[in-house]
Amino acid sequence: MGVFSRTLRLTSMNGERSLEVEAMVDTGAAFSIVPAGLLQELGVSPIDRLDFTLADGRRVECDIGEALATVEGKSISTLVAFGEEDTLVLLGAYTLEGLRFGVDPVRGELVPLVARA
């Protein structure tokens, strides 16, 4: 399976601040994860705290907040986890599904999904 990244623009919910980062596409991550300092710079506030199991098996408790995520011209309000400062930015399944993207890991592409009723 291929590993690839995409440019992720995060914007505060009031639209006042935004930043662009390279995010690793990770469908194994439930939520997108961003270093806490970057989210704080955007003015994202924690709205809840959840337990996570990391890829290395460690269990951690992280704050989550809400931000506007934009990838390849599509935007959606999404939940983001406040990661440790050395955390790689991950573009997780919840955000990808909200943006209506599937993943082609062989080609390293995001694939637009068709909504079905």
Residue frames as a rotation matrix with the C-alpha (Angstrom) as fourth column:
MET 1
0.589 0.808 0.000 0.00
0.808 -0.589 0.000 0.00
0.000 0.000 -1.000 0.00
GLY 2
-0.203 -0.675 0.709 1.33
0.659 -0.630 -0.411 3.45
0.724 0.384 0.573 -0.89
VAL 3
0.094 0.143 -0.985 1.84
0.845 -0.535 0.003 6.37
-0.527 -0.832 -0.171 1.44
PHE 4
-0.376 -0.199 0.905 1.16
0.745 -0.646 0.167 9.85
0.551 0.737 0.392 0.12
SER 5
-0.505 0.156 -0.849 0.42
0.611 -0.629 -0.480 13.36
-0.609 -0.761 0.223 1.27
ARG 6
0.069 0.560 0.825 -1.82
0.849 -0.468 0.247 16.22
0.525 0.683 -0.508 0.26
THR 7
-0.889 -0.263 0.376 -1.89
0.090 -0.903 -0.420 19.92
0.450 -0.340 0.826 1.03
LEU 8
-0.012 0.858 -0.514 -4.41
0.950 0.171 0.262 20.55
0.312 -0.485 -0.817 3.80
ARG 9
-0.644 -0.078 0.761 -5.65
-0.068 -0.985 -0.159 24.07
0.762 -0.154 0.629 4.47
LEU 10
-0.228 0.541 -0.809 -7.06
0.958 0.273 -0.087 24.51
0.173 -0.795 -0.581 7.97
THR 11
-0.531 0.173 0.830 -9.16
-0.007 -0.980 0.200 27.56
0.847 0.101 0.522 8.75
SER 12
-0.964 0.253 -0.078 -10.59
0.064 -0.061 -0.996 28.70
-0.257 -0.965 0.043 12.06
MET 13
-0.362 0.907 0.214 -14.37
0.918 0.387 -0.086 28.37
-0.160 0.166 -0.973 12.25
ASN 14
0.407 0.503 -0.763 -14.74
0.373 -0.854 -0.364 32.17
-0.834 -0.137 -0.534 12.29
GLY 15
0.744 -0.093 0.662 -12.66
0.665 0.012 -0.747 32.36
0.061 0.996 0.071 9.10
GLU 16
0.938 -0.332 -0.096 -10.11
-0.301 -0.922 0.245 34.78
-0.170 -0.201 -0.965 10.57
ARG 17
0.006 -0.996 0.085 -7.01
-0.862 0.038 0.505 32.57
-0.507 -0.076 -0.859 10.42
SER 18
0.972 0.233 0.036 -5.80
-0.189 0.862 -0.471 29.79
-0.141 0.451 0.881 8.16
LEU 19
-0.040 -0.999 -0.001 -2.66
-0.808 0.031 0.589 27.83
-0.588 0.025 -0.808 7.38
GLU 20
0.752 0.181 -0.633 -1.53
-0.571 0.659 -0.489 25.22
0.329 0.730 0.600 4.88
VAL 21
-0.043 -0.735 0.677 0.36
-0.789 0.440 0.428 22.07
-0.613 -0.516 -0.599 5.83
GLU 22
-0.317 -0.086 -0.945 1.37
-0.690 0.704 0.167 18.85
0.651 0.705 -0.283 4.13
ALA 23
0.083 0.454 0.887 -0.70
-0.904 0.409 -0.125 16.03
-0.420 -0.792 0.444 5.62
MET 24
-0.938 -0.330 -0.110 -0.11
-0.348 0.884 0.312 12.31
-0.006 0.330 -0.944 5.30
VAL 25
0.027 0.961 -0.275 -3.27
-0.865 0.160 0.475 10.58
0.500 0.225 0.836 4.09
ASP 26
-0.933 -0.361 0.003 -4.07
-0.290 0.744 -0.602 7.95
0.215 -0.562 -0.799 6.73
THR 27
-0.056 0.979 -0.197 -7.37
-0.551 0.134 0.824 6.08
0.833 0.155 0.532 6.52
GLY 28
-0.122 -0.056 -0.991 -6.31
0.600 0.791 -0.119 4.14
0.790 -0.609 -0.063 9.61
ALA 29
-0.952 -0.146 -0.270 -6.58
0.301 -0.608 -0.735 7.34
-0.057 -0.781 0.622 11.66
ALA 30
-0.081 0.996 -0.042 -10.15
0.982 0.072 -0.175 8.08
-0.171 -0.055 -0.984 12.65
PHE 31
0.849 0.362 -0.384 -9.57
0.353 -0.931 -0.098 11.83
-0.393 -0.052 -0.918 12.98
SER 32
0.463 -0.724 0.511 -7.15
0.308 -0.409 -0.859 14.23
0.831 0.555 0.033 11.37
ILE 33
0.639 -0.366 -0.677 -4.32
0.722 -0.017 0.691 14.99
-0.265 -0.930 0.253 13.79
VAL 34
0.463 -0.448 0.765 -2.45
0.244 -0.765 -0.596 18.31
0.852 0.463 -0.245 13.92
PRO 35
-0.537 -0.690 -0.486 0.20
0.704 -0.048 -0.709 19.51
0.465 -0.723 0.511 16.40
ALA 36
0.236 0.712 -0.662 -1.57
0.962 -0.266 0.057 21.34
-0.136 -0.650 -0.748 19.23
GLY 37
-0.375 -0.474 -0.797 0.50
0.422 -0.852 0.308 24.50
-0.825 -0.221 0.520 18.73
LEU 38
-0.978 0.043 0.203 -0.71
0.179 -0.322 0.930 24.92
0.106 0.946 0.307 15.14
LEU 39
-0.153 0.988 -0.031 -4.33
0.787 0.141 0.600 24.49
0.597 0.067 -0.799 16.19
GLN 40
0.171 0.164 -0.972 -3.85
0.853 -0.518 0.063 27.01
-0.493 -0.839 -0.228 19.00
GLU 41
-0.807 -0.501 -0.313 -2.35
0.250 -0.769 0.589 29.50
-0.535 0.397 0.746 16.49
LEU 42
-0.759 0.587 0.282 -5.55
0.310 -0.055 0.949 29.12
0.573 0.808 -0.140 14.46
GLY 43
-0.662 0.535 0.525 -7.66
-0.741 -0.576 -0.346 29.76
0.118 -0.618 0.778 17.54
VAL 44
0.003 0.629 -0.778 -9.13
-0.226 0.758 0.612 26.25
0.974 0.174 0.145 17.57
SER 45
-0.302 -0.009 0.953 -10.44
-0.947 -0.109 -0.301 25.46
0.107 -0.994 0.024 21.05
PRO 46
-0.974 -0.021 -0.224 -10.89
0.005 0.994 -0.112 21.98
0.224 -0.110 -0.968 22.51
ILE 47
-0.182 0.971 0.154 -14.52
-0.873 -0.232 0.430 20.86
0.453 -0.056 0.890 22.62
ASP 48
0.911 0.404 0.084 -13.95
-0.399 0.812 0.426 17.33
0.104 -0.422 0.901 23.92
ARG 49
-0.195 -0.956 0.219 -11.25
-0.970 0.221 0.101 14.88
-0.145 -0.192 -0.971 24.98
LEU 50
0.825 0.492 -0.279 -10.98
-0.549 0.815 -0.188 11.34
0.135 0.308 0.942 23.58
ASP 51
0.212 -0.726 0.654 -8.83
-0.310 0.585 0.750 8.25
-0.927 -0.361 -0.101 24.07
PHE 52
0.677 -0.096 -0.730 -6.76
-0.725 0.087 -0.683 7.26
0.129 0.992 -0.011 21.03
THR 53
0.550 -0.611 0.569 -4.63
0.251 0.771 0.585 4.23
-0.797 -0.179 0.578 20.23
LEU 54
0.326 -0.533 -0.781 -1.63
-0.789 -0.609 0.086 5.32
-0.521 0.588 -0.619 18.18
ALA 55
0.666 -0.102 -0.739 -0.03
-0.582 0.549 -0.601 3.33
0.467 0.830 0.306 15.35
ASP 56
-0.391 -0.900 -0.194 2.74
-0.486 0.381 -0.786 2.21
0.781 -0.213 -0.587 17.75
GLY 57
-0.140 0.451 -0.881 0.13
0.515 0.794 0.324 0.82
0.846 -0.409 -0.344 20.16
ARG 58
-0.930 -0.203 -0.305 0.38
0.365 -0.449 -0.815 3.56
0.029 -0.870 0.492 22.79
ARG 59
0.162 0.986 0.044 -2.87
0.909 -0.166 0.381 4.88
0.383 -0.021 -0.923 24.25
VAL 60
-0.904 -0.409 -0.126 -3.13
0.428 -0.849 -0.310 8.62
0.020 -0.334 0.942 24.71
GLU 61
0.198 0.938 -0.286 -5.83
0.870 -0.303 -0.390 11.11
-0.453 -0.172 -0.875 25.57
CYS 62
-0.825 -0.471 0.313 -6.15
0.565 -0.685 0.459 14.04
-0.002 0.556 0.831 23.15
ASP 63
-0.260 0.709 -0.655 -8.28
-0.053 -0.688 -0.724 17.14
-0.964 -0.153 0.217 22.94
ILE 64
-0.474 0.163 0.865 -10.38
0.878 0.171 0.448 17.51
-0.074 0.972 -0.224 19.82
GLY 65
-0.370 0.351 -0.860 -11.67
-0.016 -0.928 -0.372 20.70
-0.929 -0.124 0.350 18.25
GLU 66
0.448 0.620 0.644 -13.40
0.703 0.201 -0.682 21.88
-0.552 0.759 -0.346 15.11
ALA 67
-0.379 -0.565 -0.733 -11.86
-0.176 -0.733 0.657 23.54
-0.908 0.378 0.179 12.06
LEU 68
0.790 0.521 -0.324 -12.62
-0.385 0.011 -0.923 24.03
-0.477 0.853 0.210 8.39
ALA 69
-0.179 -0.840 0.513 -10.54
0.082 0.506 0.858 21.65
-0.980 0.196 -0.021 6.25
THR 70
0.723 0.325 -0.610 -9.88
-0.554 -0.254 -0.793 22.21
-0.413 0.911 -0.004 2.55
VAL 71
-0.308 -0.761 0.571 -8.26
-0.028 0.608 0.794 19.61
-0.951 0.229 -0.209 0.29
GLU 72
-0.840 -0.118 0.529 -8.12
0.492 0.246 0.835 19.76
-0.229 0.962 -0.149 -3.51
GLY 73
-0.868 0.428 0.251 -10.70
-0.202 -0.766 0.610 22.56
0.454 0.479 0.751 -3.61
LYS 74
0.130 0.924 -0.358 -13.28
0.232 0.323 0.918 20.86
0.964 -0.203 -0.172 -1.38
SER 75
-0.747 -0.354 0.562 -14.03
-0.384 -0.460 -0.801 22.19
0.542 -0.814 0.208 2.13
ILE 76
0.292 0.838 -0.460 -15.87
0.207 0.415 0.886 20.90
0.934 -0.354 -0.053 5.18
SER 77
0.191 -0.131 0.973 -16.13
-0.923 -0.360 0.133 21.55
0.333 -0.924 -0.190 8.89
THR 78
0.383 -0.136 -0.914 -14.38
0.032 0.991 -0.134 18.66
0.923 0.022 0.383 10.63
LEU 79
0.970 -0.146 0.196 -13.08
-0.194 0.027 0.981 17.43
-0.148 -0.989 -0.002 13.97
VAL 80
0.335 -0.929 -0.154 -9.31
-0.181 0.097 -0.979 17.55
0.924 0.356 -0.136 14.48
ALA 81
0.819 -0.146 -0.555 -7.23
0.556 0.442 0.704 16.02
0.143 -0.885 0.443 17.26
PHE 82
0.738 -0.611 0.288 -4.63
-0.650 -0.757 0.060 18.10
0.181 -0.231 -0.956 19.12
GLY 83
0.765 -0.510 -0.392 -1.43
0.409 0.856 -0.316 16.09
0.497 0.081 0.864 18.64
GLU 84
0.473 -0.735 -0.487 1.96
0.573 -0.164 0.803 16.37
-0.670 -0.658 0.344 20.29
GLU 85
0.533 -0.253 -0.807 4.25
-0.425 -0.905 0.004 19.04
-0.732 0.342 -0.590 18.85
ASP 86
-0.551 -0.809 -0.203 6.37
-0.622 0.236 0.747 16.51
-0.556 0.538 -0.633 16.91
THR 87
-0.018 0.662 0.749 3.31
0.248 0.729 -0.638 14.77
-0.968 0.175 -0.177 15.46
LEU 88
-0.964 -0.131 0.232 3.06
0.245 -0.092 0.965 14.37
-0.105 0.987 0.121 11.71
VAL 89
-0.390 0.878 -0.276 -0.08
-0.762 -0.477 -0.438 16.00
-0.517 0.040 0.855 10.37
LEU 90
-0.899 0.177 0.400 -2.48
0.302 0.913 0.273 13.21
-0.317 0.366 -0.875 9.42
LEU 91
-0.510 0.796 -0.325 -5.51
-0.853 -0.418 0.313 13.53
0.113 0.437 0.892 7.17
GLY 92
-0.870 0.102 0.483 -7.86
-0.177 0.849 -0.498 10.98
-0.461 -0.519 -0.720 8.74
ALA 93
-0.798 0.546 0.255 -10.93
0.593 0.634 0.496 9.03
0.109 0.547 -0.830 7.68
TYR 94
0.001 0.855 -0.518 -13.53
0.790 -0.318 -0.524 11.32
-0.613 -0.409 -0.676 9.29
THR 95
-0.089 -0.118 -0.989 -12.27
-0.277 -0.951 0.138 14.33
-0.957 0.286 0.052 7.33
LEU 96
-0.938 -0.317 -0.137 -11.81
-0.226 0.261 0.939 12.35
-0.262 0.912 -0.316 4.11
GLU 97
-0.574 0.794 0.198 -15.34
0.816 0.576 0.056 10.96
-0.069 0.194 -0.979 4.28
GLY 98
0.155 0.627 -0.763 -16.74
0.497 -0.717 -0.488 14.41
-0.854 -0.304 -0.423 5.00
LEU 99
-0.294 -0.365 -0.883 -14.94
-0.548 -0.693 0.469 15.75
-0.783 0.622 0.003 1.94
ARG 100
0.752 0.636 0.175 -16.36
-0.310 0.575 -0.757 12.79
-0.582 0.515 0.629 0.00
PHE 101
0.135 -0.783 -0.607 -12.96
-0.944 0.084 -0.319 11.38
0.300 0.616 -0.728 -0.92
GLY 102
0.983 -0.088 0.162 -11.97
0.043 0.964 0.263 7.75
-0.179 -0.252 0.951 -1.14
VAL 103
0.255 -0.964 -0.078 -8.34
-0.746 -0.248 0.619 6.69
-0.615 -0.100 -0.782 -1.33
ASP 104
0.957 -0.177 -0.232 -6.51
-0.041 0.707 -0.706 4.86
0.289 0.685 0.669 -4.10
PRO 105
0.697 -0.705 0.130 -3.36
-0.276 -0.097 0.956 3.82
-0.662 -0.703 -0.262 -2.21
VAL 106
0.299 -0.596 0.745 -1.72
0.774 0.608 0.176 2.23
-0.558 0.524 0.643 -5.26
ARG 107
0.233 -0.146 0.961 -1.88
0.804 -0.527 -0.275 5.39
0.547 0.837 -0.006 -7.35
GLY 108
-0.603 -0.436 -0.668 -1.51
0.768 -0.544 -0.338 7.71
-0.217 -0.717 0.663 -4.35
GLU 109
-0.798 0.393 0.456 -4.67
0.002 -0.756 0.654 9.58
0.602 0.523 0.603 -5.23
LEU 110
-0.668 0.743 -0.028 -7.79
-0.078 -0.108 -0.991 10.88
-0.740 -0.660 0.130 -3.57
VAL 111
-0.880 0.424 0.215 -10.84
0.373 0.333 0.866 9.67
0.296 0.842 -0.451 -5.48
PRO 112
-0.675 0.700 0.231 -14.11
-0.734 -0.668 -0.120 11.67
0.071 -0.251 0.965 -5.45
LEU 113
-0.874 0.456 0.167 -16.98
0.377 0.854 -0.358 9.61
-0.306 -0.249 -0.919 -4.08
VAL 114
-0.624 0.765 0.160 -20.51
-0.192 -0.348 0.918 9.72
0.758 0.542 0.364 -5.47
ALA 115
-0.741 0.435 0.512 -23.18
-0.596 -0.077 -0.799 10.25
-0.308 -0.897 0.316 -2.83
ARG 116
-0.678 0.571 -0.463 -25.85
0.057 0.669 0.741 7.56
0.733 0.476 -0.486 -2.72
ALA 117
-0.294 0.679 0.673 -29.21
-0.915 -0.403 0.007 7.68
0.276 -0.614 0.739 -1.01
